[in-house]
Amino acid sequence: MDKIKRISFLLITFILVINLNVLSFAFLYDINNSIVNTHIAEDFSITVAKASFFDALYFSGITYLTIGYGDFKAVNSIGKFLAVLQGFSGVLINSIFTGIFLYYLVKRPKNILISNKLYIRYKQHKKRYYLSVRVGNKGRALVNVNRILELFTYENNIKKRRLQLSQEYHYLEDLLYWDIDLEEEDNKQLLCYLKQCIFEDKDVTVRISITGTDVDAGDLVFVAKHYSRDDIMFIKDYHEIYRHQRDKKPKINWKNFHRAQDLDKNKIEDFKEL
Protein backbone atom coordinates (compact mmCIF):
# COMPACT_ATOMS: atom_id res chain seq x y z
CA MET A 1 0.00 0.00 0.00
CA ASP A 2 2.88 2.39 0.82
CA LYS A 3 4.41 1.71 -2.59
CA ILE A 4 1.09 2.39 -4.36
CA LYS A 5 0.75 5.73 -2.56
CA ARG A 6 4.28 6.79 -3.49
CA ILE A 7 3.90 5.75 -7.13
CA SER A 8 0.48 7.45 -7.36
CA PHE A 9 1.92 10.71 -6.04
CA LEU A 10 4.84 10.48 -8.47
CA LEU A 11 2.51 9.75 -11.40
CA ILE A 12 0.31 12.75 -10.59
CA THR A 13 3.41 14.96 -10.34
CA PHE A 14 4.65 13.64 -13.69
CA ILE A 15 1.32 14.42 -15.39
CA LEU A 16 1.26 17.93 -13.91
CA VAL A 17 4.81 18.63 -15.13
CA ILE A 18 3.90 17.47 -18.66
CA ASN A 19 0.78 19.65 -18.71
CA LEU A 20 2.72 22.65 -17.49
CA ASN A 21 5.38 22.12 -20.15
CA VAL A 22 2.87 21.72 -23.00
CA LEU A 23 0.77 24.71 -21.93
CA SER A 24 3.80 26.97 -21.39
CA PHE A 25 5.33 26.24 -24.80
CA ALA A 26 1.93 26.50 -26.51
CA PHE A 27 1.59 30.01 -25.08
CA LEU A 28 5.09 30.93 -26.30
CA TYR A 29 4.38 29.56 -29.78
CA ASP A 30 1.14 31.50 -29.95
CA ILE A 31 2.36 34.92 -28.79
CA ASN A 32 5.36 34.75 -31.14
CA ASN A 33 3.31 33.60 -34.18
CA SER A 34 5.80 30.76 -34.45
CA ILE A 35 3.86 28.00 -36.18
CA VAL A 36 1.71 27.63 -39.28
CA ASN A 37 -0.48 24.98 -40.86
CA THR A 38 1.70 23.51 -43.62
CA HIS A 39 -1.26 22.47 -45.80
CA ILE A 40 -2.67 26.01 -45.91
CA ALA A 41 0.78 27.58 -46.23
CA GLU A 42 1.34 25.71 -49.52
CA ASP A 43 -1.51 27.63 -51.17
CA PHE A 44 -1.69 30.85 -49.18
CA SER A 45 0.63 33.23 -47.35
CA ILE A 46 2.21 32.44 -44.03
CA THR A 47 -0.03 35.06 -42.41
CA VAL A 48 -3.21 33.31 -43.58
CA ALA A 49 -1.85 29.97 -42.41
CA LYS A 50 -1.16 31.26 -38.88
CA ALA A 51 -2.22 28.65 -36.34
CA SER A 52 -4.77 29.18 -33.54
CA PHE A 53 -3.95 28.66 -29.85
CA PHE A 54 -5.57 25.22 -30.03
CA ASP A 55 -3.24 24.38 -32.93
CA ALA A 56 -0.32 25.72 -30.89
CA LEU A 57 -1.36 23.47 -28.02
CA TYR A 58 -1.52 20.48 -30.38
CA PHE A 59 1.89 21.33 -31.88
CA SER A 60 3.34 21.72 -28.37
CA GLY A 61 2.05 18.29 -27.38
CA ILE A 62 3.46 16.40 -30.36
CA THR A 63 6.74 18.30 -30.05
CA TYR A 64 7.05 17.31 -26.39
CA LEU A 65 6.43 13.71 -27.36
CA THR A 66 8.87 14.08 -30.32
CA ILE A 67 6.21 12.74 -32.73
CA GLY A 68 6.32 15.41 -35.44
CA TYR A 69 3.49 14.66 -37.93
CA GLY A 70 4.49 17.56 -40.16
CA ASP A 71 1.02 19.12 -40.38
CA PHE A 72 2.33 22.16 -38.45
CA LYS A 73 5.80 23.63 -38.45
CA ALA A 74 7.84 26.41 -36.88
CA VAL A 75 8.37 29.29 -39.30
CA ASN A 76 10.66 31.76 -37.54
CA SER A 77 13.85 31.60 -35.54
CA ILE A 78 12.04 31.88 -32.20
CA GLY A 79 9.68 29.05 -33.12
CA LYS A 80 12.52 26.79 -34.26
CA PHE A 81 14.46 27.49 -31.07
CA LEU A 82 11.39 26.78 -28.91
CA ALA A 83 10.66 23.51 -30.77
CA VAL A 84 14.22 22.24 -30.23
CA LEU A 85 14.16 23.38 -26.59
CA GLN A 86 10.84 21.67 -25.93
CA GLY A 87 11.89 18.45 -27.61
CA PHE A 88 15.01 18.39 -25.45
CA SER A 89 12.99 19.15 -22.29
CA GLY A 90 10.60 16.29 -23.11
CA VAL A 91 13.44 13.79 -23.41
CA LEU A 92 15.01 15.10 -20.18
CA ILE A 93 11.79 15.09 -18.13
CA ASN A 94 10.76 11.64 -19.32
CA SER A 95 14.21 10.23 -18.56
CA ILE A 96 14.28 11.71 -15.07
CA PHE A 97 10.82 10.47 -14.12
CA THR A 98 11.49 7.02 -15.60
CA GLY A 99 14.56 6.74 -13.39
CA ILE A 100 12.61 7.90 -10.34
CA PHE A 101 9.80 5.44 -11.08
CA LEU A 102 12.25 2.54 -11.28
CA TYR A 103 13.99 3.68 -8.10
CA TYR A 104 10.77 3.79 -6.09
CA LEU A 105 9.60 0.46 -7.47
CA VAL A 106 12.75 -1.22 -6.13
CA LYS A 107 13.44 0.96 -3.08
CA ARG A 108 12.09 -0.35 0.21
CA PRO A 109 9.88 2.17 2.05
CA LYS A 110 10.57 3.10 5.67
CA ASN A 111 8.15 0.59 7.14
CA ILE A 112 10.01 -0.71 10.20
CA LEU A 113 8.31 0.43 13.41
CA ILE A 114 9.76 0.72 16.91
CA SER A 115 7.62 1.42 19.97
CA ASN A 116 7.09 5.13 20.63
CA LYS A 117 7.83 4.49 24.29
CA LEU A 118 10.59 2.61 26.07
CA TYR A 119 8.87 0.16 28.37
CA ILE A 120 9.76 -1.33 31.72
CA ARG A 121 7.66 -4.45 31.53
CA TYR A 122 6.75 -6.64 34.48
CA LYS A 123 6.10 -10.24 33.51
CA GLN A 124 3.76 -11.70 36.08
CA HIS A 125 4.49 -15.34 35.28
CA LYS A 126 8.22 -14.78 35.78
CA LYS A 127 7.91 -12.07 38.44
CA ARG A 128 10.74 -10.11 36.84
CA TYR A 129 11.22 -6.69 35.24
CA TYR A 130 12.40 -6.25 31.67
CA LEU A 131 13.39 -3.29 29.53
CA SER A 132 11.25 -3.84 26.47
CA VAL A 133 10.45 -2.53 22.99
CA ARG A 134 8.24 -3.89 20.25
CA VAL A 135 9.50 -3.91 16.65
CA GLY A 136 7.10 -4.17 13.72
CA ASN A 137 7.77 -4.93 10.08
CA LYS A 138 5.07 -3.81 7.61
CA GLY A 139 7.05 -4.82 4.52
CA ARG A 140 9.22 -7.63 3.23
CA ALA A 141 10.94 -9.90 5.74
CA LEU A 142 14.41 -9.10 7.10
CA VAL A 143 17.27 -11.49 7.75
CA ASN A 144 20.43 -11.09 9.84
CA VAL A 145 18.67 -8.66 12.15
CA ASN A 146 20.73 -6.93 14.83
CA ARG A 147 19.19 -5.08 17.77
CA ILE A 148 21.37 -2.48 19.49
CA LEU A 149 20.74 -0.54 22.69
CA GLU A 150 22.96 2.41 23.56
CA LEU A 151 22.67 4.50 26.72
CA PHE A 152 24.04 8.05 26.89
CA THR A 153 24.49 10.51 29.75
CA TYR A 154 25.46 14.16 29.66
CA GLU A 155 28.27 15.88 31.52
CA ASN A 156 28.88 19.59 30.94
CA ASN A 157 26.63 19.36 27.88
CA ILE A 158 28.84 16.61 26.45
CA LYS A 159 27.07 13.42 25.37
CA LYS A 160 28.85 10.26 26.52
CA ARG A 161 27.94 6.68 25.72
CA ARG A 162 27.94 4.65 28.94
CA LEU A 163 26.94 1.21 27.72
CA GLN A 164 25.91 -0.76 24.66
CA LEU A 165 24.02 -4.01 24.34
CA SER A 166 23.27 -5.93 21.17
CA GLN A 167 21.44 -9.08 20.20
CA GLU A 168 21.22 -10.83 16.86
CA TYR A 169 18.06 -12.32 15.44
CA HIS A 170 17.95 -14.39 12.29
CA TYR A 171 14.56 -13.58 10.76
CA LEU A 172 11.96 -10.81 11.20
CA GLU A 173 8.66 -11.21 9.40
CA ASP A 174 6.00 -9.22 11.28
CA LEU A 175 6.72 -8.63 14.97
CA LEU A 176 9.72 -8.85 17.24
CA TYR A 177 9.93 -8.21 21.01
CA TRP A 178 13.19 -7.30 22.66
CA ASP A 179 13.03 -7.92 26.40
CA ILE A 180 16.18 -7.28 28.43
CA ASP A 181 16.09 -8.87 31.87
CA LEU A 182 16.93 -6.04 34.28
CA GLU A 183 17.47 -8.45 37.18
CA GLU A 184 20.28 -10.34 35.51
CA GLU A 185 23.71 -9.59 36.91
CA ASP A 186 25.05 -8.50 33.51
CA ASN A 187 22.37 -5.79 33.26
CA LYS A 188 22.76 -4.23 36.72
CA GLN A 189 24.47 -1.17 35.27
CA LEU A 190 21.58 -0.62 32.87
CA LEU A 191 19.12 -0.98 35.75
CA CYS A 192 21.06 1.57 37.80
CA TYR A 193 21.00 4.17 35.02
CA LEU A 194 17.28 3.63 34.43
CA LYS A 195 16.44 4.09 38.11
CA GLN A 196 18.50 7.27 38.23
CA CYS A 197 16.72 8.53 35.14
CA ILE A 198 13.21 7.74 36.40
CA PHE A 199 13.45 8.52 40.11
CA GLU A 200 16.36 10.98 40.35
CA ASP A 201 15.79 13.01 37.14
CA LYS A 202 19.20 12.14 35.75
CA ASP A 203 19.50 13.20 32.12
CA VAL A 204 19.74 9.94 30.19
CA THR A 205 19.08 9.10 26.53
CA VAL A 206 18.55 5.59 25.19
CA ARG A 207 18.84 4.77 21.50
CA ILE A 208 17.38 1.59 20.05
CA SER A 209 18.66 0.67 16.57
CA ILE A 210 17.50 -2.10 14.27
CA THR A 211 19.54 -3.24 11.30
CA GLY A 212 18.81 -6.03 8.86
CA THR A 213 18.89 -7.14 5.24
CA ASP A 214 15.82 -7.12 3.00
CA VAL A 215 15.27 -10.77 2.11
CA ASP A 216 14.24 -10.01 -1.50
CA ALA A 217 16.12 -6.85 -2.53
CA GLY A 218 19.23 -7.50 -0.43
CA ASP A 219 19.26 -3.87 0.75
CA LEU A 220 20.54 -2.95 4.19
CA VAL A 221 17.75 -1.57 6.38
CA PHE A 222 18.42 0.70 9.36
CA VAL A 223 16.03 2.40 11.75
CA ALA A 224 16.63 4.01 15.15
CA LYS A 225 14.63 5.73 17.86
CA HIS A 226 15.77 7.90 20.78
CA TYR A 227 14.12 7.88 24.20
CA SER A 228 14.40 10.39 27.03
CA ARG A 229 13.12 10.21 30.61
CA ASP A 230 9.59 11.21 29.53
CA ASP A 231 9.47 8.28 27.09
CA ILE A 232 9.87 5.57 29.74
CA MET A 233 6.67 3.80 30.83
CA PHE A 234 5.83 0.93 33.16
CA ILE A 235 3.57 -1.70 31.59
CA LYS A 236 2.32 -5.17 32.38
CA ASP A 237 1.83 -6.19 28.76
CA TYR A 238 1.41 -4.99 25.18
CA HIS A 239 -1.96 -4.49 23.60
CA GLU A 240 -2.92 -7.43 21.39
CA ILE A 241 -2.70 -6.43 17.74
CA TYR A 242 -3.32 -9.72 15.93
CA ARG A 243 -6.73 -10.17 14.35
CA HIS A 244 -7.27 -13.91 14.02
CA GLN A 245 -9.33 -15.29 11.17
CA ARG A 246 -10.48 -18.85 10.82
CA ASP A 247 -8.25 -20.93 8.54
CA LYS A 248 -6.32 -17.80 7.52
CA LYS A 249 -3.08 -16.17 8.55
CA PRO A 250 -3.73 -13.60 11.32
CA LYS A 251 -3.72 -9.97 10.26
CA ILE A 252 -2.09 -7.19 12.25
CA ASN A 253 -3.95 -4.08 13.36
CA TRP A 254 -1.07 -1.62 13.14
CA LYS A 255 -3.17 1.15 14.72
CA ASN A 256 -2.70 -0.58 18.07
CA PHE A 257 1.03 -1.14 17.66
CA HIS A 258 2.05 1.56 20.17
CA ARG A 259 -0.61 0.70 22.78
CA ALA A 260 0.21 -1.05 26.05
CA GLN A 261 -1.40 -1.86 29.42
CA ASP A 262 -0.31 0.24 32.39
CA LEU A 263 1.35 -1.42 35.35
CA ASP A 264 -0.11 -1.27 38.87
CA LYS A 265 1.46 1.41 41.07
CA ASN A 266 2.52 -1.07 43.73
CA LYS A 267 4.66 -2.88 41.16
CA ILE A 268 6.30 0.42 40.24
CA GLU A 269 7.17 0.91 43.92
CA ASP A 270 8.64 -2.60 43.98
CA PHE A 271 10.86 -1.64 41.05
CA LYS A 272 12.54 1.01 43.22
CA GLU A 273 13.75 -1.71 45.56
CA LEU A 274 15.59 -3.73 42.94
N, C-alpha and C positions, 0 to 999 in steps of 0.2 A: 504493500500500500504506500509506503514511504517513497519507493522508487516511482510509482505511478504519479504521485503528487509532484515530485521533482521534474519528471519528464513533461508533465502537463504544463507546469509553469514555464519551462524552457520552450516548449512548443508555442505557447501563447506569445512569449517574448519574441520568438523568431518571426511569427506572423506579423506582429506589430512593427518590427524593424523593416520587413519587406514592404508593408503598406506605406510606411513613412518614406522609404526610399523611392518607391514608385510615384507617390503623390508629389514629393518634393521635386523630382526631376521633370515630371509632367508640367508642373507650374513653371519651371525654368524654360522648358521647351516652348511653352505657350507664350510667355511674356517676351521672349526673344525671337518669335516668329521663325523658329528653327527647323520645322519640319513641314513637308508638303506631301500631298497624295500623288504618288508617281504616275498613276493612271490618268489623272486630270492634267498633270503637268506636261504630259506628252502632247496634248492638244491645245492647252491654254497656257497663259503666263503663270509664273511662279506665284504671283499675287493671288490669282483666282484659285489656285490649287492649295492655298494656305489651309492648314488643318485646324479643326476645332479643338477645344480643350479635351473633349472626349477622345478625339483621335490622338492627341498628345498623351493622354493617359494610357491608351492602348499601345502606342509606340514605346512609352516608358516601360510598360510591363514586358513586352517581348524583348526589349533591349536588356532589361535586368536579367531575364532568363536566357539571354544570348541566342534567341531563336532566329530573328531577322527574316521575316517573310518577304521583304522587299516592296510591300505595298505602300509604305511610307519611308521617307528618307530625310536625313539632315541635309540642309541646303546652304548653310553658312558656317563660318569657322567656329562660332560659338556652339552651334548645334552639333557639329562633328566632335568638338572637344567634349561636350556633355555626354554624347553617346559612348565615346571611348571610356570616359570616367565612370559612367554608370555600369557599363559592361564589366569593367575591372572591379567596381564595388560589389557587384552581384557575385562574382567568382570568390572574392575575399570573404564576404558575409556568409555565403553558403559553406565555404571551407571551414570557417571558424565554428559555425554552429554544428556542422557535422562532427567535428572533433569533440566539441563539448557533449553532444548527444552520446557518442561512443564512450566518452569518459564516464558519464553518469550512469550509463547502462552497466558498466563493469565495476565502478567504484562502489564500495560498501558504504551505506549510510551510517551515521552515528546512532546506532540502535542498541548499544550496551547500556544498561541502567545500573546504577548503584544507589542504594538507599539514601534518601535525603538526610536522614539522621544516622548518627552513630549510636548503636544500641548496647546497653548493658542488659543482657538477657539472663533471667533466672529460669533455669530448667528444673521444674518441680520434681521430675522423676529421678534426676541426678542430684538435686539439692546443691547445685553449684552455679556460680556466676560466670558468664561468658561475655567477652566483647564480640559483638556480632554485626554483620552487614549482610544484606541480601543483594545478590547480583542477578540481573535479568538479561536475557538475550532475545531480542525480538526478530533477529535475522538468521542468517546461516550459522551453522554450528562452528564452534572454535575448538581447536586442538592445541596442545602444549600451553595450557593456560597457566599463568603465574600470578599469584595474588601477593601484593606487597603492602605492608603497613609501615609507615614512617611516622615517628613522633618528634615534634620540634618544640623547643622552648625558646624564650627570648631573654637575652641579657644585654642591657644597654642598647636596646633596639636592634640587636644583632640576632638573627635567626640561627639556631644551632640544632642539628639533628642529634637526638639523644639515643634513639634506638631504631632498629629496623628488623622486621620479621617478614618472612616470605614463606609461601607454600605453593607447591606445584599441583596442578590438577590436569588430568589428561584430556578430558572432553567436557565441553559445555554446550548443551543443546538449548535449554529453556531457562532453568533456574539453578542457582548455586548459592549455598549458605556458607559463610565463613565464620565459624565460632571459635574464638580463642579462649581457652580455659584460663581464667584469671587466677585460679587457685593452684595452678601448677607452679612448681618452684621456679621453672625457667621464665615464667611471666610475672614474677613478683615486682620487677622494676616497672613494667607496664602498669600493673595495678597501682603502684605507689604514685606514679604520675597522674593517673586518672583520678585518684582520690584527691590529690592536691588540686587538680583542675576543677573538680566538682564542688568540693567542700571548702577549699581554701582560696578560691578565685585565682589560682596560678594560671598565667597566660600560656596555654598549650594549644598546639595545632596538630591534628592527625591527618595524614594523607593516605588514602586507600587508592592503590593503582591496580588495574587489571590489564594484563597483556595476553595476547594469544594470536593464533594464526587462523585466518579464514579457511575453512576446510575445502572450499571449492576454488576460490580465487587465489589462495596462497598469500594474501596480503597480511601484513602485520597490523594488528588492531591494538590500540592503546586508549584507555580512558582512566581518568583520575578524578577524585573528589576530595575536597578539603573540609575538615570539621573543626569548629571551635568549641568552646565551653558550652555555648547556647545550643549546639547541635547534638549534645549527648542526652539520651533519654533512657529511662529504665522501663523495660517491657517484660511481660511474661511469655509472650509469643507473638508471631507475625499473624496478620490477618490472612485467612485462606483466600487464595486467588484462583485456584483451579475450579473450573466449571465442568463437572463430570457429565458425560453423555453415554447412554447405554450403547455398548458395542462400538464406541468411537474413542479416538484419542482425546483426552481432556483438553479443553481450551483454557487459555489464561486470560483472566480479566485484569488487564494491565492498569486499569484505573485504581485498583486497590493495592498496587505494588508497594506504595510507600506507607501503607496503613499498618498499625501494630496495636496490640492490647497493652494498656498501661499496667505497671506492676503495683502491687499493694504497698502502701507507705511503710508498713512494718518491715517488709523485705528490703526496702531502701535503707532503713535504719540498720538492719543487719549487715548490709554491705559496708557500712562505716567501720564495722568491727573486724573486718577481714585483715 
